[in-house]
Each structure stands twice: as structure tokens, then as C-alpha cells.
Amino acid sequence: MRTFWTSAAACLAATAGLAAIAHPAAAQQWPTRPVTIIVPFAAGGNVDTAARVFGERLSQRLGQQFVVENKSGAGGSIGIAAMAKAAPDGYTLGVVTAGTLFILPHIFKEKLGYDSRKDIRPVAMVATQPNMLIVNSSIPAKTVPEFIEYVKANPDKLSYGSSGIGTSQHLCMELIVQHTGAKIAHVPYRASNQIIQDLIGGQIQMTCDQFSTAYPQVQGGKANAIGVSSLERYGFDKSIPALAETIPGLEVTWTAVFITPANAPEDIRKKLAAELIEITKEPAMIERLKGLSVTPVSLSGPELEKNILADYDKWQPIVERAKIPPP
């Protein structure tokens, strides 16, 4: 299983010196024209917001426009495939959740439209947040144990929404289902805003959406919080328990990761990573992300690839147990 990105990384490392000699000015001059950032989800979601926030700062720092293009569908695989097949010249990037890198390959397998181990490479992880399990106000559960008892007592009567197969919302609920043995129907959507509308309206009873999307519904009294999907309580509101306090080891985190086609020039990739890491450390960006209930992350290079490899292995048995069919 440790072949994930290994061959591509080794090949790029071996040719890094040649690439630097062949294109000595590539990184110094890049970008000389607008750069496209493909977001494989609908506009207005958390990945889209992260792409636009960081794209804006990249534009300001590098003097060229970084333009977001939304290509949603199939849990993010359509947009990732478009990015992977773009010219590997540093002018087409992607922003994805880490889950799309290490979960979708286990679900779609040969139907992805790209090889996640050969066709794409991560550049930098820039932001993270846990998901939060929220329920329609009609659900008489206020705590994690009460929620578990309720869903067990109501098999085939409840449903939850997610932004698609293989997303963090989907897998967060799948972990809960696997732990409790509850029978809860999965309703995939194209965007989180529709999930929230249907949750409030009672068409679905729950979702394990990203904290920044779910929390305002709790604050506004439109939904009830059950717990967050981090191992510990999230700093933005420590009154909300971690699901792991009752379901040991349950952890699902949303992350924003910049990616490129695998063969994009290594010097450009390194320049982009350095810029992104610097942006995550800017006081103004830290405050801006804080306003979105998101925590900045500065992770790149071998450490990032090692992180994704570990999660790839972690999620494989979970996905296999779930027997999730590709859409």
C-alpha cells in the first residue's frame, strides 16, 4: 500500500536537478499570466471559500490573477480529473480536501478518470477544521449517548445529508453507523447549503458537516449540536463535546490542500508551497480564517505526503467495510 505517490515522488526527486537546469528561470518568472485554481465542488462551500481566500493573497503577492473555476460532481473526482489532465506548466492548480485524495481512490478505483498515485501531487495543506454532527431540532437527543440510543431505536426511519460520496460528511456519518450499527439512509447533495436547508426543513434529520457550516445553524437555534469529529473539543466552542469522548478514536477532519498535476515543474511547486506557507502565517490571514472558524495549517513537502499516506491506509478498511458503491 506504500506505493501511493511513491513512484511519482521518487521520479520527480531524481529529476529535480535536471529540471532546475533545464528551466532555471521558471520559478523566478512564474507566474507570467493568470493561474486557474480548479475547485471540484460547488461555489460557496468551504473548499471554494479557501481557494478564493488564498487565491486572493497569491494574486496580491505574485502580481497575477489566480482565478477559481468550479467543476463539481462525483464527490470531487470530475474536477480533480480536469486538473490532473491539464498542461503540467504551473498554470492549473487545484484545491481539494485531503479526503478526496485518500478516500475516493478506494471507492471509485478504476472509475476515477485519473490515477491518484501518478497523476496528482499535493503542494501544501493550508487549513483544517473538524466536522460537527448536528440534528434537526425535532430529534430528542442532546448528547452523543442519547443520539446513539435514538438512532438505534429508529432503524430505517432517519436520513443524513452529505456533499457527495466519499466526502468528509459522508465518511463521518459512516463511522458513526459502523460504530452504532444504526440504519440511516445517505442522501448525497451537490452543495452544503442545500443540505442545511433540508435539515432545517426536516427532509433529512442530520448531517456531519464542516464546523464552519454547521456552527451558525446551532448558534441561530435552527439545529442542535451533538458533537465535533476531532479527537478533542474544538477551540472555537469547547462546550460542544468531541464524538471521540463516546466513540473512541472517531476522527474526521476537513482540510484544504493545494495540488498540481504530477509533472508540474518542481521549482514552481516549491515556490507555490513557500508562498502558501507564508500566507498561512500572516496575522491578517490567521484572523480571517478565525472568522470562518477555520484553523490555518502549514504543511508541505515530504511531511504532507507522509500525512496523506497514513490517512490513505487508515481509510481503506473503513471504506471496504462500508461497501460504498461509486455513483
C-alpha positions in Angstrom: 0.0 0.0 0.0 3.0 2.3 0.4 3.2 2.8 -3.3 0.8 5.7 -3.1 2.6 8.6 -4.7 5.9 6.9 -4.1 6.9 6.2 -7.7 5.9 9.7 -8.8 7.7 11.3 -5.9 10.9 9.3 -6.5 10.9 10.1 -10.2 10.4 13.8 -9.6 13.1 13.8 -6.9 15.6 12.1 -9.2 15.0 14.6 -12.0 14.7 17.7 -9.8 18.3 18.8 -10.6 17.8 18.4 -14.3 14.5 20.3 -14.2 16.3 23.2 -12.4 19.0 23.3 -15.0 16.5 23.0 -17.9 14.2 25.7 -16.6 16.4 27.9 -14.4 14.1 30.9 -14.6 10.8 29.1 -14.5 10.1 29.7 -10.8 11.6 33.2 -10.8 9.3 34.4 -13.5 6.2 32.3 -12.6 3.5 33.3 -12.9 3.6 35.5 -16.1 -0.1 35.1 -16.8 -3.3 34.2 -14.9 -3.4 30.9 -13.0 -6.5 28.7 -12.8 -7.5 27.1 -9.5 -9.9 24.3 -10.0 -12.3 23.6 -7.2 -14.0 20.2 -7.5 -17.0 21.3 -5.5 -19.8 23.9 -5.9 -19.3 27.6 -5.3 -20.0 28.8 -1.8 -18.7 25.7 0.0 -15.7 25.6 2.3 -13.2 24.4 -0.3 -14.4 27.1 -2.6 -14.0 29.7 0.1 -10.5 28.5 1.0 -9.5 28.6 -2.7 -10.8 32.2 -3.1 -9.2 33.5 0.2 -5.8 32.0 -0.6 -6.1 32.8 -4.3 -6.7 36.4 -3.5 -3.5 36.6 -1.4 -1.5 34.7 -4.1 -2.7 37.3 -6.6 -1.5 40.1 -4.4 1.8 38.6 -3.6 2.7 37.3 -7.1 1.2 40.0 -9.3 -1.0 37.8 -11.4 -4.7 36.7 -11.1 -5.5 33.4 -9.5 -8.9 32.6 -10.9 -11.2 30.0 -9.3 -13.1 27.6 -11.6 -15.7 25.3 -10.0 -16.1 21.8 -11.6 -18.3 19.8 -9.2 -19.6 16.3 -9.3 -18.9 12.7 -8.4 -17.5 13.5 -4.9 -14.9 15.9 -6.4 -13.4 13.4 -8.9 -14.6 15.3 -12.0 -12.8 18.5 -11.0 -9.7 16.6 -9.9 -9.6 14.7 -13.2 -9.8 18.0 -15.1 -6.9 19.4 -13.1 -4.8 16.2 -13.5 -5.2 16.3 -17.2 -4.3 20.0 -17.6 -1.0 21.0 -19.0 1.6 20.5 -16.2 3.0 24.0 -16.6 2.1 25.5 -13.2 -0.9 27.4 -14.6 -3.6 25.0 -13.5 -3.8 24.1 -9.8 -6.5 22.5 -7.6 -7.8 22.9 -4.1 -9.3 19.8 -2.6 -10.0 18.2 0.8 -7.4 15.6 1.8 -10.3 13.1 1.9 -10.7 13.4 -1.9 -7.0 12.3 -2.1 -7.2 9.3 0.1 -10.8 8.2 0.2 -12.1 8.5 -3.4 -9.4 6.0 -4.8 -10.9 3.3 -2.5 -14.4 4.0 -3.7 -14.0 4.7 -7.5 -10.9 2.6 -8.1 -10.5 2.4 -11.9 -13.5 4.7 -12.5 -11.9 7.8 -11.2 -10.8 9.1 -14.6 -7.2 9.6 -13.2 -4.7 7.7 -11.2 -4.4 9.5 -7.8 -1.0 7.9 -7.2 0.6 9.0 -10.5 -1.4 12.0 -11.9 -1.5 14.4 -9.0 0.7 15.6 -6.2 -0.1 17.7 -3.1 1.7 21.1 -2.7 0.5 22.4 0.7 -2.2 21.9 3.3 -3.3 25.3 4.4 -6.4 25.0 6.6 -8.3 22.5 8.8 -11.4 22.1 10.9 -13.4 19.3 12.3 -16.9 18.3 11.2 -19.8 18.6 13.6 -22.8 16.3 13.9 -25.9 18.4 14.0 -29.6 17.3 14.0 -33.0 18.7 13.3 -34.5 20.3 16.3 -37.2 17.7 16.4 -34.7 15.0 17.3 -35.0 14.5 21.1 -31.2 13.8 21.6 -29.0 16.4 23.2 -25.8 14.3 23.9 -23.8 11.7 22.0 -25.1 8.7 24.1 -28.7 10.0 23.6 -28.1 10.3 19.9 -26.7 6.8 19.6 -29.7 5.4 21.6 -32.1 7.3 19.4 -30.7 6.2 16.0 -30.6 2.6 17.2 -34.2 2.7 18.2 -35.3 4.1 14.9 -33.8 1.9 12.1 -34.6 2.9 8.5 -36.5 6.0 9.7 -33.7 8.5 9.5 -31.5 10.1 6.9 -28.4 12.2 6.7 -27.1 14.5 4.0 -23.6 14.9 2.6 -21.9 16.8 -0.3 -21.4 13.5 -2.1 -20.0 10.0 -1.9 -16.6 10.0 -0.3 -16.8 13.4 1.3 -15.9 14.1 4.9 -19.7 14.4 5.7 -20.3 11.0 4.2 -17.4 9.3 6.0 -18.1 10.9 9.3 -21.6 9.5 9.3 -20.3 6.2 8.0 -18.0 5.9 11.0 -21.0 6.6 13.3 -23.1 4.0 11.5 -20.3 1.4 11.7 -19.9 2.0 15.4 -23.6 2.0 16.3 -24.9 -0.5 13.8 -27.7 2.0 13.1 -29.5 2.1 9.8 -29.5 5.6 8.5 -30.1 6.5 4.8 -27.5 8.5 3.0 -28.7 11.4 0.8 -25.9 12.9 -1.3 -26.2 16.6 -2.4 -24.1 18.8 -4.6 -23.6 21.6 -2.0 -23.7 22.1 1.7 -26.2 24.9 1.6 -28.9 22.6 0.3 -28.1 20.1 3.0 -28.7 22.7 5.7 -31.9 23.9 4.1 -33.3 20.4 4.0 -32.0 19.7 7.6 -33.9 22.7 8.9 -36.9 21.8 6.9 -37.0 18.2 8.2 -36.4 16.5 4.8 -33.3 15.0 6.4 -32.7 14.6 10.1 -28.9 15.1 10.5 -25.6 15.9 8.9 -21.9 15.8 10.0 -21.0 18.9 8.1 -17.9 21.1 8.5 -17.8 23.1 11.7 -17.9 26.5 9.9 -21.1 25.4 8.0 -22.8 23.7 10.9 -22.0 26.0 13.8 -24.0 29.0 12.6 -27.1 26.8 12.5 -26.6 25.9 16.1 -25.9 29.5 17.1 -29.1 30.5 15.4 -31.2 27.9 17.1 -32.0 26.1 13.8 -30.3 22.8 14.7 -28.9 21.1 17.7 -25.2 20.2 18.1 -24.3 16.6 19.1 -20.5 16.6 18.9 -17.4 17.5 16.8 -15.4 14.9 14.9 -12.0 15.9 16.3 -10.3 13.8 19.0 -10.6 16.7 21.4 -13.1 19.6 21.7 -12.6 22.3 19.1 -11.2 25.6 20.4 -13.9 27.7 18.9 -16.6 26.3 21.3 -15.4 23.8 23.9 -18.9 23.4 25.3 -19.6 21.0 22.3 -18.2 17.5 23.1 -16.0 15.5 20.8 -17.7 12.5 19.4 -14.5 10.6 20.4 -15.4 11.1 24.0 -18.1 8.4 23.5 -16.9 6.8 20.3 -13.2 6.2 20.9 -10.9 7.1 18.0 -13.5 8.8 15.8 -11.8 11.5 13.9 -12.8 13.1 10.7 -11.2 16.5 9.8 -11.8 18.7 6.8 -8.6 20.1 5.3 -7.8 22.3 2.3 -4.9 21.1 0.2 -3.4 22.7 -2.9 -2.5 20.2 -5.6 -0.9 20.2 -9.1 -0.6 17.8 -12.0 2.2 15.3 -11.0 4.6 16.6 -13.6 4.3 20.3 -12.9 7.8 21.9 -12.7 9.3 21.1 -9.3 10.7 24.6 -8.8 7.3 26.1 -9.4 5.7 23.7 -7.0 8.3 24.7 -4.3 7.7 28.4 -4.9 3.9 27.9 -4.6 4.3 25.9 -1.4 6.6 28.5 0.1 4.1 31.3 -0.8 1.2 29.4 0.7 3.1 28.5 3.9 4.0 32.2 4.3 0.4 33.2 3.8 -0.9 30.9 6.5 1.4 32.7 8.9 0.3 36.2 8.1 -1.6 37.7 11.1 -4.3 39.0 8.8 -4.9 35.6 7.3 -4.9 33.9 10.7 -7.7 36.4 11.8 -9.6 35.9 8.5 -9.6 32.2 8.9 -10.5 32.5 12.5 -13.6 34.5 11.4 -14.5 31.4 9.3 -14.0 29.1 12.3 -11.1 27.5 10.4 -7.6 26.8 11.7 -4.6 27.6 9.5 -2.1 24.8 8.8 1.4 25.0 7.4 2.2 21.6 5.9 4.1 20.8 2.7 6.8 18.6 1.2 7.6 15.0 2.4 5.7 15.7 5.7 2.5 16.4 3.8 2.8 13.3 1.6 3.6 11.2 4.7 0.4 12.5 6.3 -1.7 11.7 3.3 -0.2 8.2 3.0 -1.1 7.4 6.6 -4.7 8.5 6.1 -4.9 6.6 2.9 -4.1 3.4 4.8 -6.4 4.4 7.7 -9.5 4.8 5.5 -9.1 1.8 3.2 -10.6 -0.8 5.7 -13.3 1.7 6.7 -14.4 2.2 3.1 -14.2 -1.5 2.4 -16.4 -2.3 5.4 -18.9 0.3 4.2 -19.1 -1.3 0.7 -19.7 2.1 -0.8 -20.7 1.8 -4.4 -19.4 4.6 -6.8 -22.2 6.8 -8.1 
